[in-house]
Amino acid sequence: MGRRGRNAKRELLRWTEKLSDTLDIPTAAVPGTAQIELAGNREAIVDGCQGILQYEDNVIRLSTGRLIVRFTGSELMIRTMQENQILISGTILSVDFT
């Protein structure tokens, strides 16, 4: 995707975020945003995953388009992967966004 396509995509994301704020709609309801569901510190489901950037037993980094999500912990593993959804299990100590 060229520079023009990336800029258009960023502008569309900004516009949808602004629209969700104006209409008081939860960001999770806006298409194109990632959703993360944690079950304690043992499991995480990431909807909207666009790729795996790093996969080790103590760190997993995922691209969600706009953000990179990093899970750190021990015995981390990707249990399932379907289209844009990933299930991570293990002992999750932290979740960081960049």
HUHU-V545279 format. One line per field, one symbol per residue. ss: DSSP state (H for helix, E for strand, L for the rest). phi: phi as a letter, one per 20 degrees, with the letter a starting at -180 (. if undefined). burial: I if it has 16 or more other C-alpha atoms within 10 Angstrom, else O. Layout:
# HUHU-V545279
ss->???
phi->???
burial->???
This chain:
# HUHU-V545279
ss->LLHHHHHHHHHHHHHHHHHHHHHLLLHHHLLLLLEEEEELLLEEEEELLLEEEEELLLEEEEELLLLEEEEEEEEEEEEEEELLEEEEEEEEEEEEEL
phi->.fgfffffffffffffffffffeleggfeegndfccdddmddbcddenfdreebbcfdbcdcednedddddcrclfbeebbckdccddcpeeebcdcc
burial->OOOOOOOOOOOOIOOIIOOIOOOOOOIOOOOIIIOOOOOOOOIIIIIIIIOOOOOOOIIIIIIIOOOIIIIIIIOIIIOOOOOOIIIIIIIIOOOOOO
